[in-house]
Structure formats: structure tokens, C-alpha cells
Amino acid sequence: MPVTKISFIKCDDYGKADNAVREAVRLLGCISAFISPSEKILIKPNLLSPKDPSKAITTHPEIVRAVIKLVKEAGAVPAVGDSPGGAIRNIKNLWETTQMERICREENVELINFEASSSKEFDINDKNIKKVNFSNAALDCDGIINLPKLKTHALMSFSAGIKNLYGLVPGLMKVEYHKYASKNKDFADLLTNIYLFFKDKIRFTLIDGILSMEGNGPSAGEVRKTDLIAASRDTAVLDAYLLNELNYDISNSGILKNLKITKDILKTVEVSGEKPESFNLKKFKFPSVRKLDLFPKSLIRIFGKFLWVKADINEKICVKCMLCARACPAGAIRAAAGNQYPHIDAEKCISCFCCHEMCPHKAVKFKKSMLAKIFIKEN
């Protein structure tokens, strides 16, 4: 069984990110082992929404800057790009708020608008979606460096390397695909197929976990200081190894199950740098809603209609921006008459939690059935 190399570097401040990123890559074999001169390399951070980097929702700009410098030193041409979730009408605001515009200006690097760079569709063998659109920015580059944020995710439990690749799908198409892959298993299948489509193009994945997000992520959770940078050539094994260190049973991950990554495979991992136990990874809180995944399928079949979690609007927090409605693939959210708060049609809601993911004010909460309230407690 081949050995997978993973580097774990401790970094307690983004001001030290350059040295930490360099060391993480050096331990894998130096940047020249991954990139050749004159290649065009797409650097793909997580730019979910226009939030300040201190919120741990997006990849920190100093991580991006460090990788830009490495790519240049290898003689290659870097470009930075991502497609935000939902319908972002003001991409300039997102770039400014996440500080990507400043970093790319200072480093004289192209910042790519995926929606403006056109796309092509491909059959990626997904059973729910016949053809999937990908940005030309991802298709036309020679290689991709994947820079995810370490976060939880209400639908998938965990968002890191593989989940970050969903950003290679242009914005509004991501919403459309959620309509057909709204359940955990179906979305896991889609993410698996996207990963396999781009796998050979990914030079390495480096996870920004200096500030992470736990709880009900990927945007409404709590910031947790984990002081971690983790990197590997193998994105899937890196995700699995981190999940295991966070005390999550990886056999419950649909993506890792699809890829046949087990704890036995993790035994072959060669870790360099800091030991995983030296990081603040214990008692990491995962989304409460995902405790439904732990229920035996036999009980779900019996009690399914009485055991559910739906999205709900907290009117005390809601500012009526209606981003939730624009992000809803099922068209289940609408504004009530007289400029009232948005209303979620429970019959139409498919529990994909896109509204929860995209709400900038943490106004979308989880409404539980009586049975779910008994079995699912908030951490």
C-alpha cells in the first residue's frame, strides 16, 4: 500500500503564515516537486461569502499570499479564483472584504471572476446530474493548488479539501445542483465525482486551520483557534486524516466511503512536522443536525416522517436581505406580503441548508420535530 505524506505545521498567527506554509510544502518535497516553470497554476481558496478573514469563513489572505510567492519562485504563473456560494451580485465587494483584491494587487497576480470566465459542461458519471458545469479558469490552467478552510458543514459535517472543489462550479449552477443532490448521500456522490474529475490536476491541498470553524458551519458556527496548517498531495486522505484526528468516525462520511478510504489506509500515512496531538483538536463540535446520520436506517424507515430537521428564520436577527431566498434551490423561501420577514414553505423545503450556509447574519436556524428534539441536542 503506497505511503501518503502529510505535513502538520503549528502556526499561531497569520503574520507567521509565510514561513509555516513554506515549511508545510518543503516537508512534502518542495514546491519544485509539484510545479514546473511557465505553468499556469490556479490557486483556489474558499471564498464562500463577503466576510472578514477573522470570521474563519474564508481562507485567510496571508495563506494565499504565501502560496502565490512559492508558485512564482518555481517559475510558474499564479492566478487566484473561486466562485462564491449562491447568487453573489457584487463580486468586487467579496474580493475587497475577504482581502483577496488587496493581496492580488500587491502581488501583481490575476484575480479571476469564475462567472465571467465562462464554463463548459461534462458528464462526470453522477447519477443525479447528467452534466456538470465547470469554470474555464479551472479547465484551462495547468494545475490547481487547493486552499480550503477547516470548517464544519451543516449538510456534509465537514468542509475541507474535497468540499472546496465545489467552488469550481460557477455560482448559480451550484444552487441548481443542490436541487438534485439535496440529501447528504446524493451531495456526497456529487462531490466525489467532482473530486475524481479534477484529482489529477490538483498539485497539493493545503488547509488553513490557524482559525477554524466548529459547530453549525460553514458560516454560522463558532471560531476556534486550532493553530494548524496541514498539507498533502492526496486531498482525500488529508481530509480523512484530519477528520479522524477531530474524533469523527470517518465511516460516516459518504465521500470517504465512496473513495474507499478507511482507518486501515490512515495507518499508512507518514506525518511530518508537528504531531497531531499537539494541536487543539479535541472535543471539536460538529453540526448538531448531522447526528441524524448516526441513526440506523431501519429506524429512519420507521420514524422518518416524525424525525426531521428543517431550516427556520429567526426574525429577531433577520434583516430581510433575502439572500436565503436567492440561495434556495427548491424555491421554498419567499417574502411574505407587506415587506414582512422571509417565510420557508415546509412542504417545499428539501433540507439542503443552503439558506443556512449563505445567510450573512446567522438568522437561519434549525427547526426540529418533537422526536428530533429528543435525540438531537445542541453541543
N, C-alpha and C positions, 0 to 999 in steps of 0.2 A: 504494500500500500504506500503510495507516494507521501512524502512529508510536506505539510503545509507550513510555511513560515509566517508568523505573526509577530509584530513588534508592539510592545506596550511601553509608552513613554509617559512619565509623570510631568505635568506642567500645570502650575497653579495660577498662571496669569497669562493673558493673551499677549502681553508685552514680551513674553518669552517664547512665543509660538514659533518664530523663525528657527531657532536652534532646536526646538523639540521636533518640529516637522522634519528638519534635515536629518536628525538622528533616527527618527522612525523609518525614513526611507533608506538611510545608509545601512541600517541593520537588515534590510531586505535585499541589499545588493547595490546600493547607489542608484542615482537617477539614470545613469547611462545604461543600466541594465534593462530599463523599461522604455527608453525613448531614444530615437536616433536623430541626428542633425537634420534640419529642414522639415521635419514632420509638423503637421498642424494638429495640435492637441487641444481638445475641448475639456476645459475644467468645469465640472458640473457640481456646484454647491446645492444645498437645499435652500430655496428662496420661496417658501410657502406663501408668505404674506408680508405686507409692508410693516415690519416690526423692528424695533431697535435690537441689535445683537445681544444686548444684556438680557433679553426675554427668553433666550435659549430656544427660539422657534426656528431660526435660520442659522446657516453656517456662518461662523464669525469671519469678518473680512480679513483679519490677520492670518488666519489659516489659508485663505485664498491667496493672499499676497505671498506667503512663504512658498506655496506651490508654483505660483507664477514665476518666481525667481529661479526655482530649480529647473523648470522647463526651459527658461531662457538660457541658463547655464549649460544645458545639454545641447544647445544649438537649435532647438525647436521653436515653433511659433505658437504661443498660447493664446487662447480665446476663452472667455468666460460666458456661461449662459445657463439658463434654466427657464422652465415655464411654470409660473405660479399656479396654485390651485384655483379653480373656479374662474369667474369672469373678472379679471383684473382690467379695469378700464384705463388706469393711469400707471403704466409700467415705469414711467420716469419717477413717480413717487416711490414705487417699490425699490428701485435701484438706489435712490437717494437715502431712504430710510434704513435699508439694510447695509448701507455704505459701500455697496458694490460699485456704484458710479465713481465714488472718490478713489477707491483702490485702483480701478482700471485706468482712471485718468492719470493717477500718479505713476503707475507702472507702464503707461502707454500701451495698453492692451485692449483689444476689441471686446466690447460687451454686447452680446448677441440677444436680440429680441426673437425668441423662437416663433412667436406668432407672425412676425414679419418676414421670416426667412423661408416660408412655405414648408410643405411637408409632402411625404409620399406614403402610400398605404401598402401594407404587406400582410400576407397570410402567415400568421405565426403559430398555427395549429391550436388556436384557442377554441374551445367548444362553444362558447357563448358569443364571441365576436368574430365575424367572418374575416374582417381585415382591420388592422390597427394602423393608425397614422403615427408617423414619427417625424420630428423636425429634421429638415435638411442639415441643420447645424450638427446634429449627431450622426447623420448618414454620410456627410461629405468630409468629415475630419478623418485623420489617420488613426487616432486613438483617443480614448476618454480616460480622464482621471476623475474618479468618483469621490466627492467630498460631502458625505451625509452628516447630519446632526444625530447625536444619540438621543432618541426620544421614544416615548410610548405612543401608541396609536389606538384610538377607540375601536376601530374595526379590526385591525391586524395585531393588536397587542404591542407591537414593536416596530419602530421605524428606524432603519439604518441603511446599510448598503444597497440591498435589493430594492427596498421600497423607494429609495431616492431615484431610481431609474424611471419611475413613473413620470417624472418630470420631463422625460424625453418626448412625451406625448404633448402636443400643443394644448393650451389651456382648456378651451371649451370642449374639446374632444374627451378630455379626462372626465368631465361631468357626464357626457353622453355614455361613456363606457361603464360608469358606475351603475347606470340604469340596468345594464345587462349582467353586471357582475357585482350585485349589491350585497350578497352574502359573503361571509368570511371565506368559505371554501372556494367560491367562484372567483373572488378577487385574488385569493392566493394563487389560483391557477393562472390568472391573467398576469400577475407579477412574475410568476415563474417563467412563463413563456416570453415575456419581455426580457427578463434576465438572460435566458438562453439565446435569444436573438442577438443580444449585444455582448455576450460573455467574452468572446474572443477579441473584442475591441477595447475592453477595459484593461488598462495597463496596471493599475492598482487602485484599491479603495483605501482612503484614509478618513477615519471617523473623528469628528470634532466632539469630544466628550469632556472638554475642560469645564464647560457648563452644560449640563444635560437637562432633560425634562422627564419627570416622573408623574404618576397619577393619570389623569384623564387628558393625555396629549392627543394630537401633536401640537395643539396651540393653546389649550385651556388647562394644561397641567401646571405643576409647580417646578420652579427652577431648582436644580440640585447640583451642587459643586462636586464633581467627580474627578477633576484634575487629570483627565485621561485623553491621550491621543493613541489610537490603535490603527494599525495598517497591515495590509496583506495584499498579495496578488490575487488571492482567492476570496472574492466578495462573500460568497455563501458560507464558507467555513468561518470567516471572520464574524459574520452575523451570528452564526450558531455558537461560536466560542464565547462571544460576549453575552449572549442570552443565557448560556449555561452558567457563566460567572455571576449573572444577576439572579441566579437561583430560579430560573424559569425552565420548566420541563420542555425541552426542545421537541419532544414527540408530539406536543400540542400545536406546533407550528405547521400549518398546511404547506407553506413554501418549502420548508426544510424536509418535510415528508415527501413532497413531490421530487425533490432533488436527492432523496435517499441519504441524507446526512444524519447520522446517528451519533450517540455518545462514543461508540467504538471508533468512529472516524476522528473524533476530537482527541482521542488518545494519541493520535499520530502527529498532532500539532507541535511544532517547535517554537516556543515562545522566547523571544529575546528582549532585552531591556529590563523593565521592572517586572516583578512577579505580580500576577493579577490580584492577589490577596492584599497588596499594599495600597489598593485604591478603595475609595468609598463606594462600594458596590453592593454592600449587604442591605437587606431589607428594602430593596428597591420596589417602589409601588407601581404596579401595573394597573391599567384601567379596570375599574370595578365591573363594568359591563361585560368584560371578557370572561368573567367567572362562569358565564353561561356555557362557554366552550368545555368546561370541565364536567358538565352533566352527561351521564350515559345517554347514548342515542335512544335506548329503549324508553327512558323516562321522558325524553323530549317528545317522542311519538305519542306518548300517553297524555302528557300535560302541556304539550306545545302551545295550544291556544290560550292557556292560562299562565304561561311563563314567557313574558316578553319584556323588552325594553324599547321605548320609543324616544325620539327627540321631543323636547318641550322648551318653550320660550319663557325665560324669566323676565317678566315685564318690568321689574324693578331695575334691571340692568340694561335692557334693550333700548337702543337709540333709534330704532326704525330705519336703519341704513339699508335693509333688505338684501344684504349680501347673502344671507341664508337662502332666500328665495332664488337668487341667481345661481347658487351653488347646488340647488336641489335637482337631481336628475329625474325625479319622479313627478316634478311639478306639484308637490304636496304642500308647498308653503305659499300663502298669499296674504296680502294686506286686507284686513277687514275694512268694511265701509267706514267712511268718516275719518280717514287717516289714523286708524287705530293700530295696535301692535300686530305684527305678522301672526298668522294663525296656521297651525300644522294640522292638516287633514289626516287623522289617524288611519283612516281606511286606505289612503294613498301612500302613506309613509312606508318605505321599504327598509328602514333601519340601517341605512348605509352610513349615517352620521357625517355626511359631507357638510351639513349645516354646522354641526359642532366643530368640525375641522376648520371651517372658513370664518366663523364668527370672530371679529376682531375684539369683541368686548366680553367674551366668555358668558354670553347671555343664553346660550343653548345648553340646557341641562338634560339629564336622563330621567324620563318618566317610566316607572316600573309598575308592572302588575302586582297585585297583592302577593302572589306566590313568589315573584321575583324579589320583592322587598324582604321576604323571609330568608331567602337563600343568598341574596347578594347584598353585602354590607359594604359601605364605603370604608376605605382604609383609614 
